[in-house]
Amino acid sequence: MPGKLELVERIAFETGLPKAHAARAIEVMIDAMVEWLSAGDRVTIPGLGSFYTSERTAREVRNPRTGQLVRVASSRSVRFRPGKEVKEAVKPRAS
């Protein structure tokens, strides 16, 4: 499964940058995205997709084991919506 190391190697190979510079560029990109998402901004990368936050209100759910109602606090999570290019690339091909 490819991860950050493989991405750094690919960027270094494709651009001719040293691996340390490619790694730092990825770190800066991630830091900026985290900052913008925590501020509630939507981050759109053409050709890849959009990252955004989603709010879930507090609610009561039933514990399936005990049947007892449990209160779940409100939460905020990061969501990703792939762009058209990504959707097309992973779509199964007709045989």
C-alpha positions as protocol buffer text, in pm:
chain_id: "A"
residue {
  index: 1
  type: MET
  ca { x: 0 y: 0 z: 0 }
}
residue {
  index: 2
  type: PRO
  ca { x: 165 y: 328 z: -108 }
}
residue {
  index: 3
  type: GLY
  ca { x: 213 y: 592 z: 156 }
}
residue {
  index: 4
  type: LYS
  ca { x: 405 y: 912 z: 222 }
}
residue {
  index: 5
  type: LEU
  ca { x: 744 y: 755 z: 146 }
}
residue {
  index: 6
  type: GLU
  ca { x: 631 y: 637 z: -198 }
}
residue {
  index: 7
  type: LEU
  ca { x: 479 y: 978 z: -269 }
}
residue {
  index: 8
  type: VAL
  ca { x: 804 y: 1152 z: -171 }
}
residue {
  index: 9
  type: GLU
  ca { x: 1002 y: 918 z: -396 }
}
residue {
  index: 10
  type: ARG
  ca { x: 764 y: 975 z: -687 }
}
residue {
  index: 11
  type: ILE
  ca { x: 774 y: 1355 z: -651 }
}
residue {
  index: 12
  type: ALA
  ca { x: 1154 y: 1351 z: -624 }
}
residue {
  index: 13
  type: PHE
  ca { x: 1184 y: 1130 z: -933 }
}
residue {
  index: 14
  type: GLU
  ca { x: 933 y: 1327 z: -1145 }
}
residue {
  index: 15
  type: THR
  ca { x: 1061 y: 1675 z: -1051 }
}
residue {
  index: 16
  type: GLY
  ca { x: 1429 y: 1616 z: -987 }
}
residue {
  index: 17
  type: LEU
  ca { x: 1395 y: 1765 z: -639 }
}
residue {
  index: 18
  type: PRO
  ca { x: 1592 y: 1613 z: -352 }
}
residue {
  index: 19
  type: LYS
  ca { x: 1381 y: 1376 z: -141 }
}
residue {
  index: 20
  type: ALA
  ca { x: 1415 y: 1609 z: 161 }
}
residue {
  index: 21
  type: HIS
  ca { x: 1259 y: 1895 z: -36 }
}
residue {
  index: 22
  type: ALA
  ca { x: 979 y: 1675 z: -167 }
}
residue {
  index: 23
  type: ALA
  ca { x: 907 y: 1553 z: 187 }
}
residue {
  index: 24
  type: ARG
  ca { x: 902 y: 1910 z: 319 }
}
residue {
  index: 25
  type: ALA
  ca { x: 663 y: 2017 z: 40 }
}
residue {
  index: 26
  type: ILE
  ca { x: 421 y: 1740 z: 139 }
}
residue {
  index: 27
  type: GLU
  ca { x: 446 y: 1838 z: 507 }
}
residue {
  index: 28
  type: VAL
  ca { x: 373 y: 2203 z: 424 }
}
residue {
  index: 29
  type: MET
  ca { x: 75 y: 2100 z: 210 }
}
residue {
  index: 30
  type: ILE
  ca { x: -68 y: 1883 z: 489 }
}
residue {
  index: 31
  type: ASP
  ca { x: -13 y: 2156 z: 751 }
}
residue {
  index: 32
  type: ALA
  ca { x: -189 y: 2413 z: 533 }
}
residue {
  index: 33
  type: MET
  ca { x: -481 y: 2180 z: 462 }
}
residue {
  index: 34
  type: VAL
  ca { x: -524 y: 2100 z: 833 }
}
residue {
  index: 35
  type: GLU
  ca { x: -517 y: 2472 z: 916 }
}
residue {
  index: 36
  type: TRP
  ca { x: -778 y: 2557 z: 652 }
}
residue {
  index: 37
  type: LEU
  ca { x: -1004 y: 2264 z: 739 }
}
residue {
  index: 38
  type: SER
  ca { x: -990 y: 2343 z: 1111 }
}
residue {
  index: 39
  type: ALA
  ca { x: -1100 y: 2697 z: 1021 }
}
residue {
  index: 40
  type: GLY
  ca { x: -1398 y: 2550 z: 836 }
}
residue {
  index: 41
  type: ASP
  ca { x: -1271 y: 2619 z: 486 }
}
residue {
  index: 42
  type: ARG
  ca { x: -1318 y: 2381 z: 194 }
}
residue {
  index: 43
  type: VAL
  ca { x: -994 y: 2271 z: 23 }
}
residue {
  index: 44
  type: THR
  ca { x: -1030 y: 2191 z: -347 }
}
residue {
  index: 45
  type: ILE
  ca { x: -749 y: 2037 z: -547 }
}
residue {
  index: 46
  type: PRO
  ca { x: -839 y: 2024 z: -918 }
}
residue {
  index: 47
  type: GLY
  ca { x: -791 y: 1676 z: -1059 }
}
residue {
  index: 48
  type: LEU
  ca { x: -816 y: 1518 z: -713 }
}
residue {
  index: 49
  type: GLY
  ca { x: -1124 y: 1642 z: -529 }
}
residue {
  index: 50
  type: SER
  ca { x: -1246 y: 1844 z: -232 }
}
residue {
  index: 51
  type: PHE
  ca { x: -1183 y: 1810 z: 140 }
}
residue {
  index: 52
  type: TYR
  ca { x: -1439 y: 1965 z: 373 }
}
residue {
  index: 53
  type: THR
  ca { x: -1567 y: 1937 z: 729 }
}
residue {
  index: 54
  type: SER
  ca { x: -1901 y: 1795 z: 829 }
}
residue {
  index: 55
  type: GLU
  ca { x: -2089 y: 1864 z: 1152 }
}
residue {
  index: 56
  type: ARG
  ca { x: -2291 y: 1598 z: 1333 }
}
residue {
  index: 57
  type: THR
  ca { x: -2533 y: 1721 z: 1595 }
}
residue {
  index: 58
  type: ALA
  ca { x: -2559 y: 1561 z: 1937 }
}
residue {
  index: 59
  type: ARG
  ca { x: -2806 y: 1274 z: 1940 }
}
residue {
  index: 60
  type: GLU
  ca { x: -2930 y: 979 z: 2136 }
}
residue {
  index: 61
  type: VAL
  ca { x: -2864 y: 627 z: 2012 }
}
residue {
  index: 62
  type: ARG
  ca { x: -2958 y: 289 z: 2149 }
}
residue {
  index: 63
  type: ASN
  ca { x: -2685 y: 51 z: 2265 }
}
residue {
  index: 64
  type: PRO
  ca { x: -2768 y: -269 z: 2073 }
}
residue {
  index: 65
  type: ARG
  ca { x: -2632 y: -493 z: 2350 }
}
residue {
  index: 66
  type: THR
  ca { x: -2817 y: -340 z: 2646 }
}
residue {
  index: 67
  type: GLY
  ca { x: -3098 y: -148 z: 2477 }
}
residue {
  index: 68
  type: GLN
  ca { x: -3006 y: 154 z: 2689 }
}
residue {
  index: 69
  type: LEU
  ca { x: -3021 y: 504 z: 2535 }
}
residue {
  index: 70
  type: VAL
  ca { x: -2679 y: 667 z: 2516 }
}
residue {
  index: 71
  type: ARG
  ca { x: -2613 y: 1034 z: 2439 }
}
residue {
  index: 72
  type: VAL
  ca { x: -2352 y: 1090 z: 2168 }
}
residue {
  index: 73
  type: ALA
  ca { x: -2185 y: 1431 z: 2169 }
}
residue {
  index: 74
  type: SER
  ca { x: -2176 y: 1650 z: 1860 }
}
residue {
  index: 75
  type: SER
  ca { x: -1870 y: 1602 z: 1642 }
}
residue {
  index: 76
  type: ARG
  ca { x: -1694 y: 1739 z: 1339 }
}
residue {
  index: 77
  type: SER
  ca { x: -1511 y: 1525 z: 1086 }
}
residue {
  index: 78
  type: VAL
  ca { x: -1324 y: 1566 z: 759 }
}
residue {
  index: 79
  type: ARG
  ca { x: -1491 y: 1440 z: 443 }
}
residue {
  index: 80
  type: PHE
  ca { x: -1354 y: 1393 z: 92 }
}
residue {
  index: 81
  type: ARG
  ca { x: -1543 y: 1416 z: -234 }
}
residue {
  index: 82
  type: PRO
  ca { x: -1341 y: 1285 z: -530 }
}
residue {
  index: 83
  type: GLY
  ca { x: -1320 y: 1489 z: -848 }
}
residue {
  index: 84
  type: LYS
  ca { x: -1445 y: 1375 z: -1186 }
}
residue {
  index: 85
  type: GLU
  ca { x: -1098 y: 1261 z: -1297 }
}
residue {
  index: 86
  type: VAL
  ca { x: -1056 y: 1036 z: -993 }
}
residue {
  index: 87
  type: LYS
  ca { x: -1406 y: 893 z: -1029 }
}
residue {
  index: 88
  type: GLU
  ca { x: -1340 y: 810 z: -1394 }
}
residue {
  index: 89
  type: ALA
  ca { x: -999 y: 656 z: -1317 }
}
residue {
  index: 90
  type: VAL
  ca { x: -1137 y: 412 z: -1059 }
}
residue {
  index: 91
  type: LYS
  ca { x: -1459 y: 329 z: -1241 }
}
residue {
  index: 92
  type: PRO
  ca { x: -1470 y: -37 z: -1350 }
}
residue {
  index: 93
  type: ARG
  ca { x: -1405 y: -83 z: -1720 }
}
residue {
  index: 94
  type: ALA
  ca { x: -1670 y: -255 z: -1934 }
}
residue {
  index: 95
  type: SER
  ca { x: -1551 y: -597 z: -2050 }
}
